[in-house]
Amino acid sequence: MSIDKTAIRDAATVIVLRDRATNPMVLMGQRGAKAAFMPNKFVFPGGAVDPGDADVPLIAPLSDQCTARLREDSAQDLSHALAIAAIRELWEETGLALGRPGAWPVTPAEDWESFAAKGLLPAADHMQFFFRAITPPGRPRRFDARFFLVDADQVADDLDDFSEASEELSHLQWVPLSEARALDLPFITEVVLAELQARAADPAPPPSEP
């Protein structure tokens, strides 16, 4: 009997929800055909936590509730690093910034220079821990992914301007929540969308999930 020894990396994913009260939409993009992980699939912005994420400052931290839930079933407190990874991946993959005006207390790392050049510091106080999923054994890469939910009103940019996005995701688009499950999706994304669709009509944001 073989044992899967693929290392599991911590990761963060961001679900940006737009027009919740009228025609809820989520921001998605398509992974490349040659991607080692989930090629051609439509996904939310996200990726692995980088070693330097824990050192990036937040102008506004996660709520106490989200922090407490992220600490559950975790050997160490990764709440800050996960929030930073989520904001960084959203910025890199879509060119949209979750931040507020402020001066950086330290010189920003190279992958944060363009974000800081906008006069912004990352802000996580409106992000909600929504879902957690671990890639099953047997996959070429495995992640312990935490899904964050944030309202599009918290984005500091033009929601339709993806000009500063990297090329990691193509076909970036706002997908009506009612139509998103018709795309070519990873199974876990289908599960998350079903959960989100069941809660999106609530006047209050969905509570964080353990």
N, CA and C of each residue as an Amber inpcrd file, in Angstrom:
protein
   630
   0.8450000  -1.1940000   0.0000000   0.0000000   0.0000000   0.0000000
   0.8860000   1.2530000   0.0000000   0.7240000   2.1000000  -1.0170000
   1.5390000   3.3010000  -1.1250000   0.9860000   4.4040000  -0.2300000
   1.8760000   5.2400000   0.2390000   1.4900000   6.3580000   1.0890000
   1.7980000   7.6570000   0.3560000   0.7910000   8.5250000   0.2890000
   0.9790000   9.8150000  -0.3820000   1.8230000  10.7240000   0.5070000
   3.0320000  11.0580000   0.0270000   3.9390000  11.9020000   0.8020000
   4.0190000  13.3200000   0.2420000   3.0980000  13.6700000  -0.6470000
   3.0960000  15.0200000  -1.2030000   2.8710000  16.0350000  -0.0820000
   3.7490000  17.0080000   0.0150000   3.6280000  18.0170000   1.0690000
   2.3680000  18.8470000   0.8630000   1.6970000  19.1360000   1.9630000
   0.4900000  19.9650000   1.9100000   0.8760000  21.3940000   2.2560000
   0.6400000  22.3130000   1.3250000   0.9910000  23.7150000   1.5470000
  -0.2390000  24.5070000   1.9830000  -0.0230000  25.4350000   2.9040000
  -1.1040000  26.3290000   3.2960000  -1.3830000  27.3000000   2.1500000
  -2.6710000  27.5870000   1.9440000  -3.0590000  28.4480000   0.8330000
  -4.2860000  29.2720000   1.2130000  -4.4970000  30.3380000   0.4660000
  -5.6430000  31.2200000   0.7020000  -6.3090000  31.5490000  -0.6330000
  -7.6210000  31.5760000  -0.6130000  -8.4250000  31.8600000  -1.7950000
  -9.4220000  32.9630000  -1.4520000  -9.7150000  33.8190000  -2.4380000
 -10.6050000  34.9490000  -2.1970000 -11.8390000  34.8590000  -3.0950000
 -13.0090000  34.8810000  -2.4690000 -14.2660000  34.9780000  -3.1990000
 -14.7310000  36.4220000  -3.0740000 -14.7010000  37.1480000  -4.1880000
 -15.1620000  38.5320000  -4.1880000 -16.5950000  38.5380000  -4.7020000
 -17.5240000  38.9870000  -3.8700000 -18.9500000  38.9500000  -4.1910000
 -19.4310000  40.3590000  -4.5280000 -20.0000000  40.4920000  -5.7130000
 -20.4390000  41.7980000  -6.2210000 -21.9630000  41.8410000  -6.3720000
 -22.5550000  42.9830000  -6.0940000 -24.0020000  43.2000000  -6.2760000
 -24.8200000  42.1400000  -5.5490000 -24.4740000  41.9290000  -4.2860000
 -25.1370000  40.8940000  -3.4870000 -26.6620000  41.0270000  -3.4860000
 -27.1710000  42.2440000  -3.3620000 -28.6110000  42.4380000  -3.1780000
 -29.4110000  42.3940000  -4.4750000 -28.7610000  42.5370000  -5.6180000
 -29.4950000  42.6090000  -6.8760000 -29.2180000  41.4140000  -7.7870000
 -27.9870000  41.3170000  -8.2550000 -27.6020000  40.2130000  -9.1510000
 -26.2260000  39.7340000  -8.7300000 -26.1360000  38.9220000  -7.6750000
 -24.8280000  38.5550000  -7.1270000 -23.9270000  37.8890000  -8.1610000
 -22.6750000  38.3610000  -8.1830000 -21.6710000  37.8320000  -9.0950000
 -20.3840000  37.5780000  -8.3310000 -19.5940000  36.6510000  -8.8430000
 -18.3010000  36.3410000  -8.2380000 -17.2100000  36.4950000  -9.2910000
 -16.0200000  36.8650000  -8.8340000 -14.8840000  37.0620000  -9.7270000
 -14.1470000  35.7360000  -9.9080000 -13.9980000  35.3210000 -11.1790000
 -13.3300000  34.0600000 -11.4860000 -12.4370000  34.2360000 -12.6990000
 -11.4760000  33.3320000 -12.8370000 -10.6000000  33.3120000 -13.9970000
 -10.2410000  31.8800000 -14.3260000  -9.6480000  31.6790000 -15.4860000
  -9.3320000  30.3230000 -15.9460000  -7.8350000  30.0590000 -15.8530000
  -7.4800000  28.9160000 -15.2590000  -6.0820000  28.5170000 -15.1750000
  -5.5930000  28.0390000 -16.5330000  -4.2890000  28.1600000 -16.7600000
  -3.7130000  27.7950000 -18.0440000  -3.7740000  26.3030000 -18.3240000
  -3.7150000  25.9640000 -19.5950000  -3.7840000  24.5670000 -20.0070000
  -2.5770000  23.7640000 -19.5280000  -1.4310000  24.4480000 -19.3230000
  -0.2120000  23.7600000 -18.9060000   0.0270000  23.8360000 -17.3990000
  -0.9340000  24.3760000 -16.6560000  -0.7790000  24.4760000 -15.2040000
  -0.7000000  23.0820000 -14.5830000   0.2150000  22.9100000 -13.6230000
   0.3640000  21.6080000 -12.9730000  -0.8320000  21.2870000 -12.0860000
  -1.5070000  22.3150000 -11.6100000  -2.6200000  22.1270000 -10.6700000
  -3.8980000  22.6820000 -11.3060000  -4.8760000  21.8260000 -11.4980000
  -6.1840000  22.2070000 -12.0320000  -6.0980000  22.9540000 -13.3690000
  -5.4440000  22.3870000 -14.3810000  -5.3520000  23.0600000 -15.6810000
  -6.7320000  23.2790000 -16.3010000  -6.8920000  24.4290000 -16.9420000
  -8.1090000  24.8100000 -17.6770000  -9.3210000  25.0950000 -16.7990000
  -9.2250000  24.8870000 -15.5150000 -10.3820000  25.0690000 -14.6450000
 -10.6010000  26.5460000 -14.3180000 -11.8660000  26.9150000 -14.1530000
 -12.2100000  28.2400000 -13.6580000 -12.1600000  28.2100000 -12.1350000
 -11.4900000  29.2030000 -11.5640000 -11.2640000  29.2240000 -10.1200000
 -11.3950000  30.6510000  -9.5970000 -11.4330000  30.7610000  -8.2790000
 -11.3180000  32.0590000  -7.6180000  -9.8300000  32.4150000  -7.5180000
  -9.4910000  33.6790000  -7.3940000  -8.0960000  34.0440000  -7.1770000
  -7.5690000  33.4120000  -5.8850000  -6.3400000  32.9430000  -5.9200000
  -5.7710000  32.3450000  -4.7180000  -4.4660000  31.6460000  -4.9970000
  -3.7980000  31.2200000  -3.9220000  -2.5350000  30.5180000  -4.0700000
  -1.8880000  30.2400000  -2.7250000  -0.6950000  29.6990000  -2.7710000
  -0.0010000  29.2700000  -1.5580000   0.5040000  30.4570000  -0.7500000
   0.6110000  30.2330000   0.5410000   1.2100000  31.2220000   1.4480000
   2.7090000  31.2610000   1.2030000   3.2650000  32.4750000   1.0660000
   4.7020000  32.6580000   0.9000000   5.3610000  32.8680000   2.2640000
   6.6390000  32.5130000   2.4070000   7.3180000  32.6890000   3.6970000
   7.2640000  34.1240000   4.2250000   7.2960000  35.1090000   3.3290000
   7.3180000  36.4950000   3.7780000   5.9590000  37.0790000   4.1160000
   4.8830000  36.3300000   3.8820000   3.5440000  36.8810000   4.1090000
   3.3010000  37.2650000   5.5680000   3.8990000  36.5320000   6.4810000
   3.6940000  36.8160000   7.9000000   4.2670000  38.1590000   8.3160000
   5.1830000  38.7170000   7.5090000   5.8500000  39.9670000   7.8760000
   5.2420000  41.2010000   7.2190000   4.2470000  41.0080000   6.3560000
   3.6320000  42.1390000   5.6610000   2.6090000  42.7990000   6.5810000
   2.6450000  44.1270000   6.7420000   1.7220000  44.7950000   7.6700000
   0.3040000  44.8850000   7.1290000  -0.6490000  44.8880000   8.0420000
  -2.0600000  45.1080000   7.7210000  -2.4930000  46.4220000   8.3550000
  -3.1910000  47.2550000   7.6040000  -3.7110000  48.4860000   8.1800000
  -4.9420000  48.1930000   9.0390000  -5.6080000  47.0720000   8.7470000
  -6.7640000  46.6360000   9.5350000  -6.7770000  45.1100000   9.5350000
  -6.6770000  44.4700000  10.7080000  -6.5670000  43.0130000  10.7730000
  -7.9090000  42.3110000  10.5910000  -7.8570000  41.0030000  10.4960000
  -9.0630000  40.1880000  10.4910000  -9.8430000  40.3970000  11.7850000
 -11.1350000  40.1210000  11.7320000 -11.9390000  40.1980000  12.9470000
 -11.4860000  39.1250000  13.9420000 -11.8050000  39.3380000  15.2020000
 -11.4480000  38.3560000  16.2260000 -12.1020000  37.0050000  15.9460000
 -13.3280000  37.0370000  15.4270000 -14.0350000  35.7910000  15.1280000
 -13.3080000  34.9940000  14.0490000 -12.9220000  35.6770000  12.9700000
 -12.2130000  34.9860000  11.8940000 -10.8740000  34.4560000  12.3700000
 -10.1660000  35.2520000  13.1420000  -8.8730000  34.8230000  13.6530000
  -9.0090000  33.5780000  14.5160000 -10.0110000  33.5740000  15.3850000
 -10.2240000  32.4170000  16.2630000 -10.5540000  31.1640000  15.4590000
 -11.3760000  31.3080000  14.4390000 -11.7580000  30.1410000  13.6340000
 -10.5920000  29.6320000  12.8040000  -9.7630000  30.5330000  12.3090000
  -8.5950000  30.1000000  11.5480000  -7.5890000  29.3640000  12.4210000
  -7.5750000  29.6660000  13.7020000  -6.6480000  29.0030000  14.6120000
  -7.0970000  27.5820000  14.9630000  -8.3690000  27.2830000  14.7750000
  -8.8860000  25.9650000  15.1220000  -8.2510000  24.8970000  14.2260000
  -7.9040000  23.7840000  14.8200000  -7.3170000  22.6480000  14.1020000
  -6.0570000  23.0430000  13.3320000  -5.3180000  23.9950000  13.8560000
  -4.0620000  24.4100000  13.2390000  -2.9510000  24.3550000  14.2770000
  -1.8110000  23.8520000  13.8450000  -0.6940000  23.7150000  14.7750000
  -0.1050000  25.0610000  15.1600000  -0.2730000  26.0620000  14.3140000
   0.2280000  27.3980000  14.6080000  -0.7590000  28.4390000  14.1000000
  -0.6090000  29.6540000  14.5890000  -1.4970000  30.7350000  14.1920000
  -1.0400000  31.3020000  12.8480000  -1.7700000  30.9630000  11.8010000
  -1.4410000  31.4260000  10.4540000  -2.4060000  32.4990000   9.9720000
  -3.2350000  33.0220000  10.8600000  -4.3140000  33.9150000  10.4360000
  -3.7920000  35.1400000   9.6830000  -2.7350000  35.7710000  10.2020000
  -2.1940000  36.9600000   9.5400000  -1.6170000  36.5960000   8.1680000
  -0.7990000  35.5570000   8.1250000  -0.1770000  35.1480000   6.8670000
  -1.2210000  34.7430000   5.8310000  -2.2830000  34.0730000   6.2560000
  -3.3340000  33.6590000   5.3230000  -4.0780000  34.8660000   4.7620000
  -4.3590000  35.8390000   5.6170000  -5.0360000  37.0490000   5.1450000
  -4.1660000  37.7860000   4.1310000  -2.8760000  37.9060000   4.4260000
  -1.9570000  38.5830000   3.5140000  -1.8510000  37.8140000   2.2050000
  -1.7470000  36.4970000   2.2830000  -1.6570000  35.6890000   1.0630000
  -2.8910000  35.8840000   0.1870000  -4.0620000  35.9480000   0.8090000
  -5.3020000  36.1510000   0.0520000  -5.2850000  37.4920000  -0.6770000
  -4.8830000  38.5470000   0.0270000  -4.8510000  39.8860000  -0.5720000
  -3.7890000  39.9530000  -1.6710000  -2.6270000  39.3510000  -1.4050000
  -1.5510000  39.3490000  -2.3990000  -1.9610000  38.6010000  -3.6730000
  -2.5650000  37.4400000  -3.5150000  -2.9760000  36.6630000  -4.6840000
  -4.0650000  37.3880000  -5.4790000  -4.9980000  38.0280000  -4.7900000
  -6.0200000  38.7990000  -5.4950000  -5.3680000  39.9030000  -6.3170000
  -4.3940000  40.6020000  -5.7330000  -3.7000000  41.6830000  -6.4250000
  -2.9160000  41.1510000  -7.6250000  -2.1430000  40.0820000  -7.4100000
  -1.3040000  39.5580000  -8.4790000  -2.1270000  39.0030000  -9.6320000
  -3.1820000  38.2800000  -9.3180000  -3.9270000  37.5700000 -10.3540000
  -5.0150000  38.3990000 -11.0180000  -5.4740000  39.4710000 -10.3680000
  -6.5700000  40.2550000 -10.9480000  -6.2570000  41.7410000 -11.0680000
  -5.2580000  42.2340000 -10.3300000  -4.9820000  43.6620000 -10.3250000
  -5.9250000  44.4620000  -9.4590000  -6.7240000  43.7930000  -8.6420000
  -7.6480000  44.4680000  -7.7310000  -7.0610000  44.4470000  -6.3190000
  -7.1500000  45.5900000  -5.6430000  -6.5040000  45.7430000  -4.3400000
  -7.5140000  45.8330000  -3.2070000  -7.2870000  45.0130000  -2.1870000
  -8.0240000  45.1280000  -0.9330000  -7.1290000  45.9070000   0.0170000
  -7.3340000  47.1990000   0.0920000  -6.4640000  48.0270000   0.9170000
  -7.0500000  49.3940000   1.1650000  -6.3540000  50.1310000   2.0220000
  -6.7530000  51.4950000   2.3580000  -5.5160000  52.3890000   2.3390000
  -5.7290000  53.6890000   2.1340000  -4.5820000  54.6040000   2.0970000
  -3.7740000  54.5510000   3.3920000  -2.4670000  54.5060000   3.2380000
  -1.5920000  54.4770000   4.4040000  -0.1410000  54.3590000   3.9890000
   0.7460000  54.7330000   4.9020000   2.1820000  54.6570000   4.6470000
   2.7360000  53.3490000   5.2110000   3.5450000  52.6790000   4.4280000
   4.1320000  51.4230000   4.8760000   5.1650000  51.6850000   5.9690000
   5.1060000  50.9590000   7.0760000   6.0950000  51.1520000   8.1490000
   7.4490000  50.5370000   7.8250000   7.4750000  49.6800000   6.7990000
   8.7210000  49.0510000   6.3600000   8.7700000  49.1540000   4.8420000
   9.9410000  48.9440000   4.2780000  10.0590000  48.9270000   2.8270000
   9.3470000  47.6930000   2.2820000   8.3890000  47.8670000   1.3820000
   7.6430000  46.7040000   0.9050000   8.5170000  45.7360000   0.1140000
   8.2240000  44.4560000   0.2610000   8.9240000  43.4460000  -0.5260000
   8.6030000  43.6480000  -2.0050000   9.4150000  43.0400000  -2.8530000
   9.2860000  43.2560000  -4.2960000   7.8790000  42.9700000  -4.8110000
   7.2600000  41.8930000  -4.3180000   5.9330000  41.5580000  -4.8380000
   4.8320000  42.4450000  -4.2760000   5.1870000  43.3880000  -3.4000000
   4.2170000  44.3550000  -2.8740000   4.5040000  45.7840000  -3.3480000
   5.5520000  45.9840000  -4.1410000   5.9260000  47.3310000  -4.5390000
   4.8280000  48.0310000  -5.3330000   4.2120000  47.3220000  -6.2730000
   3.1700000  47.9480000  -7.0930000   1.9250000  48.2480000  -6.2740000
   1.6340000  47.4160000  -5.2950000   0.5020000  47.6430000  -4.3940000
   0.7670000  48.9000000  -3.5620000   1.9700000  48.9840000  -2.9920000
   2.3310000  50.1330000  -2.1620000   2.3890000  51.4220000  -2.9870000
   2.7420000  51.2890000  -4.2620000   2.8300000  52.4630000  -5.1310000
   1.4690000  53.1320000  -5.3190000   0.4040000  52.4060000  -5.0490000
  -0.9300000  52.9830000  -5.1310000  -1.2860000  53.7650000  -3.8690000
  -0.3450000  53.7830000  -2.9000000  -0.5960000  54.4790000  -1.6400000
  -1.4680000  53.6880000  -0.6920000  -1.4700000  52.3610000  -0.8620000
  -2.3600000  51.5050000  -0.0730000  -1.5780000  50.5590000   0.8320000
  -2.1860000  50.2390000   1.9540000  -1.7700000  49.1360000   2.8140000
  -2.8730000  48.0810000   2.7750000  -2.5320000  46.7900000   2.8080000
  -3.5560000  45.7600000   2.7760000  -4.4760000  45.8320000   3.9950000
  -5.7560000  45.5810000   3.7620000  -6.7710000  45.6170000   4.8250000
  -7.5740000  44.3220000   4.7980000  -7.7310000  43.6960000   5.9640000
  -8.3930000  42.3920000   6.0390000  -9.6450000  42.3940000   6.9110000
 -10.0260000  43.5490000   7.4670000 -11.1040000  43.5420000   8.4620000
 -12.4710000  43.1900000   7.8940000 -12.6530000  43.2890000   6.5710000
 -13.9410000  42.9260000   5.9770000 -13.8980000  41.5510000   5.3090000
 -12.7920000  40.8550000   5.4580000 -12.6890000  39.5030000   4.9200000
 -13.2630000  38.5170000   5.9390000 -13.9890000  37.5300000   5.4410000
 -14.5800000  36.5160000   6.3150000 -14.0620000  35.1350000   5.9440000
 -13.6580000  34.3850000   6.9350000 -13.2670000  32.9990000   6.7220000
 -14.5410000  32.2170000   6.4260000 -14.6230000  31.6840000   5.2180000
 -15.8690000  31.0840000   4.7520000 -15.8250000  29.5680000   4.6110000
 -14.6610000  29.0110000   4.2540000 -14.6040000  27.5810000   3.9350000
 -13.1570000  27.1160000   4.0420000 -12.9810000  25.8280000   4.2940000
 -11.6440000  25.2350000   4.3300000 -11.6770000  23.9030000   3.5970000
 -10.6580000  23.6450000   2.7810000 -10.6040000  22.3960000   2.0320000
  -9.1640000  21.9600000   1.8450000  -8.9180000  20.6590000   1.9880000
  -7.5910000  20.0910000   1.7870000  -7.6200000  19.2140000   0.5480000
  -6.6840000  19.4440000  -0.3700000  -6.6150000  18.6600000  -1.5950000
  -6.4640000  17.1800000  -1.2530000  -7.2750000  16.3030000  -1.8670000
  -7.1850000  14.8670000  -1.5660000  -5.8400000  14.2680000  -1.9670000
  -5.4800000  13.1310000  -1.3850000  -4.2420000  12.4470000  -1.7560000
  -4.2480000  12.0620000  -3.2380000  -3.0420000  11.9040000  -3.7830000
  -2.9130000  11.4600000  -5.1570000  -2.7980000  12.5700000  -6.1790000
  -2.9230000  13.8140000  -5.7530000  -2.7920000  14.9490000  -6.6800000
  -1.3370000  15.4090000  -6.7360000  -0.9070000  16.0030000  -7.8760000
   0.4990000  16.4280000  -7.9900000   0.8800000  17.5130000  -6.9990000
  -0.0980000  18.3150000  -6.5760000   0.1260000  19.3150000  -5.5520000
  -1.0550000  19.2710000  -4.5890000  -0.7500000  19.5150000  -3.3180000
  -1.8060000  19.4800000  -2.3140000  -1.7660000  20.7550000  -1.4830000
  -2.9640000  21.2800000  -1.1860000  -3.0750000  22.5330000  -0.4450000
  -4.0950000  22.3980000   0.6720000  -3.8130000  23.0730000   1.7730000
  -4.7890000  23.2800000   2.8390000  -5.3080000  24.6940000   2.6160000
  -6.3950000  24.8030000   1.8730000  -6.8730000  26.1050000   1.3880000
  -7.9680000  26.6670000   2.2800000  -7.7980000  27.9200000   2.6560000
  -8.8340000  28.6480000   3.3990000  -9.4690000  29.6540000   2.4360000
 -10.7830000  29.5870000   2.3190000 -11.5190000  30.4640000   1.4250000
 -12.0530000  31.6560000   2.2180000 -11.7120000  32.8470000   1.7430000
 -12.2170000  34.0700000   2.3500000 -13.2790000  34.6820000   1.4460000
 -14.2820000  35.2730000   2.0610000 -15.3440000  35.9740000   1.3450000
 -15.2380000  37.4600000   1.6460000 -15.3380000  38.2850000   0.6090000
 -15.2940000  39.7300000   0.8060000 -16.2390000  40.3820000  -0.1870000
 -16.8990000  41.4410000   0.2430000 -17.7870000  42.1800000  -0.6350000
 -16.9590000  43.0460000  -1.5780000 -17.3900000  43.1200000  -2.8310000
 -16.6470000  43.8840000  -3.8370000 -16.5420000  45.3580000  -3.4880000
 -17.4330000  45.8670000  -2.6410000 -17.3640000  47.2780000  -2.2430000
 -16.0680000  47.6000000  -1.5100000 -15.3860000  46.5890000  -0.9800000
 -14.1450000  46.8090000  -0.2410000 -12.9270000  46.9220000  -1.1480000
 -13.0800000  46.6300000  -2.4250000 -11.9750000  46.7270000  -3.3730000
 -11.7100000  48.1970000  -3.6830000 -10.4490000  48.5830000  -3.6910000
 -10.0850000  49.9880000  -3.8340000  -9.9840000  50.4390000  -5.2880000
 -10.2810000  49.5540000  -6.2330000 -10.0680000  49.8610000  -7.6360000
 -11.3770000  49.7980000  -8.4330000 -11.2610000  50.1450000  -9.7180000
 -12.3400000  49.9260000 -10.6740000 -12.5290000  48.4200000 -10.8130000
 -13.7020000  47.9260000 -10.5100000 -13.9420000  46.4910000 -10.4760000
 -13.8370000  45.8200000 -11.8420000 -13.8520000  46.5930000 -12.8900000
 -13.7810000  46.0250000 -14.2350000 -12.4330000  46.2710000 -14.9110000
 -11.4660000  46.7690000 -14.1610000 -10.1410000  47.0490000 -14.7090000
  -9.1580000  45.9820000 -14.2290000  -8.8090000  45.0670000 -15.1200000
  -7.8710000  43.9950000 -14.7950000  -6.5220000  44.2230000 -15.4700000
  -6.2340000  45.4710000 -15.8150000  -5.0360000  45.7860000 -16.5950000
  -3.7370000  45.4960000 -15.8410000  -3.7730000  45.4620000 -14.5200000
  -2.5620000  45.2080000 -13.7430000  -2.4260000  43.7500000 -13.3120000
  -3.2910000  42.8930000 -13.8470000  -3.2590000  41.4760000 -13.4850000
  -2.0850000  40.7700000 -14.1520000  -1.5710000  39.7390000 -13.4850000
  -0.5670000  38.8750000 -14.0930000  -1.2760000  37.9910000 -15.1270000
  -0.5100000  37.1060000 -15.7500000  -1.1030000  36.2250000 -16.7580000
  -1.4630000  34.8540000 -16.1920000  -1.4590000  34.7480000 -14.8640000
  -1.7120000  33.4320000 -14.2730000  -3.1420000  32.9590000 -14.5260000
  -4.0990000  33.9010000 -14.4920000  -5.4880000  33.5830000 -14.8020000
  -5.8980000  34.3340000 -16.0600000  -6.5640000  33.6450000 -16.9700000
  -7.1020000  34.2860000 -18.1610000  -8.6220000  34.3780000 -18.0320000
  -9.2370000  35.1010000 -18.9480000 -10.6970000  35.2340000 -18.9780000
 -11.2550000  35.6810000 -17.6240000 -10.5700000  36.6520000 -16.9970000
 -11.0970000  37.1970000 -15.7430000 -12.4580000  37.8270000 -16.0060000
 -13.4150000  37.5120000 -15.1680000 -14.7690000  37.9920000 -15.4050000
 -15.6130000  37.8890000 -14.1460000 -16.6550000  38.7380000 -14.1070000
 -17.6590000  38.6570000 -13.0550000 -18.7480000  37.7120000 -13.5340000
 -18.8860000  36.5950000 -12.8460000 -19.8230000  35.5520000 -13.2680000
 -21.0570000  35.5940000 -12.3710000 -22.2660000  35.7210000 -12.9610000
 -23.4670000  35.6500000 -12.1250000 -23.4580000  34.3670000 -11.2960000
 -23.7470000  34.4920000 -10.0350000 -23.6920000  33.3410000  -9.1380000
 -24.5880000  32.2160000  -9.6250000 -25.7010000  32.5760000 -10.2340000
 -26.6470000  31.5660000 -10.7270000 -26.1090000  30.7920000 -11.9250000
 -25.0550000  31.3180000 -12.5800000 -24.5100000  30.6790000 -13.7740000
 -23.1300000  30.0700000 -13.5530000 -22.5080000  30.3600000 -12.4370000
 -21.1120000  29.9760000 -12.2280000 -20.8990000  28.4700000 -12.2600000
 -21.8500000  27.6990000 -11.7870000 -21.6440000  26.2570000 -11.7030000
 -21.7250000  25.5710000 -13.0640000 -22.0460000  26.3260000 -14.1150000
 -22.0560000  25.7760000 -15.4690000 -20.6620000  25.8020000 -16.1000000
 -19.7100000  26.5070000 -15.4630000 -18.3420000  26.5630000 -15.9680000
 -17.6060000  25.2570000 -15.6710000 -16.4360000  25.1020000 -16.2720000
 -15.5760000  23.9500000 -16.0040000 -14.8580000  24.2220000 -14.6910000
 -15.3330000  23.6210000 -13.6180000 -14.8660000  23.9430000 -12.2760000
 -14.2350000  22.7420000 -11.5890000 -13.2860000  22.9830000 -10.6760000
 -12.8630000  21.9150000  -9.7710000 -14.0440000  21.5320000  -8.8730000
 -14.0400000  20.2980000  -8.4100000 -15.1560000  19.8450000  -7.5760000
 -15.3320000  20.7120000  -6.3390000 -14.2230000  21.0640000  -5.6800000
 -14.3420000  21.8390000  -4.4490000 -14.9410000  23.2170000  -4.7140000
 -14.6560000  23.7840000  -5.8930000 -15.2300000  25.0880000  -6.2290000
 -16.7400000  24.9710000  -6.3940000 -17.2010000  23.8670000  -6.9500000
 -18.6440000  23.6310000  -7.0530000 -19.2760000  23.5810000  -5.6660000
 -18.6110000  22.9200000  -4.7450000 -19.1290000  22.8110000  -3.3780000
 -19.2150000  24.1860000  -2.7250000 -18.1530000  24.9770000  -2.8660000
 -18.1290000  26.3130000  -2.2690000 -19.2070000  27.2000000  -2.8890000
 -19.3800000  27.1210000  -4.2020000 -20.3940000  27.9370000  -4.8780000
 -21.7990000  27.5640000  -4.4160000 -22.0400000  26.2900000  -4.2180000
 -23.3550000  25.8610000  -3.7500000 -23.6390000  26.4310000  -2.3650000
 -22.6280000  26.4030000  -1.5070000 -22.7850000  26.9640000  -0.1630000
 -23.0150000  28.4690000  -0.2320000 -22.2550000  29.1350000  -1.0920000
 -22.3900000  30.5770000  -1.2260000 -23.7540000  30.9600000  -1.7980000
 -24.2150000  30.2270000  -2.7800000 -25.4940000  30.5380000  -3.4010000
 -26.6300000  30.4000000  -2.3900000 -26.5000000  29.4570000  -1.4720000
 -27.5360000  29.2560000  -0.4670000 -27.6000000  30.4110000   0.5220000
 -26.4960000  31.1720000   0.6410000 -26.4260000  32.2270000   1.6450000
 -26.3750000  33.6380000   1.0720000 -26.1390000  33.7620000  -0.2330000
 -25.8700000  35.0720000  -0.7980000 -27.0430000  36.0330000  -0.6830000
 -28.2490000  35.5180000  -0.6360000 -29.4210000  36.3960000  -0.5710000
 -29.6490000  36.9650000   0.8110000 -28.9240000  36.4700000   1.8170000
 -29.0840000  37.0000000   3.1740000 -28.6930000  38.4580000   3.2100000
 -29.4650000  39.3010000   3.9050000 -29.0940000  40.7080000   3.9880000
 -27.7890000  40.9430000   4.7180000 -27.4680000  40.0530000   5.6610000
 -26.1980000  40.1500000   6.3800000 -25.1960000  39.2000000   5.7500000
 -23.8980000  39.5080000   5.8000000 -22.8960000  38.6190000   5.2380000
 -22.9510000  37.2500000   5.8940000 -22.6580000  36.1870000   5.1470000
 -22.6290000  34.8460000   5.7280000 -21.6390000  34.7740000   6.8760000
 -21.9750000  34.0360000   7.9240000 -21.0250000  33.8920000   9.0330000
 -19.8090000  33.0810000   8.6210000 -18.7240000  33.2930000   9.3030000
 -17.5300000  32.5050000   9.0170000 -17.7790000  31.0550000   9.3770000
 -17.1540000  30.1710000   8.5950000 -17.2960000  28.7510000   8.8360000
 -16.0660000  28.2310000   9.5710000 -16.2460000  27.2370000  10.4540000
 -15.0900000  26.6440000  11.1070000 -14.3260000  25.7740000  10.1300000
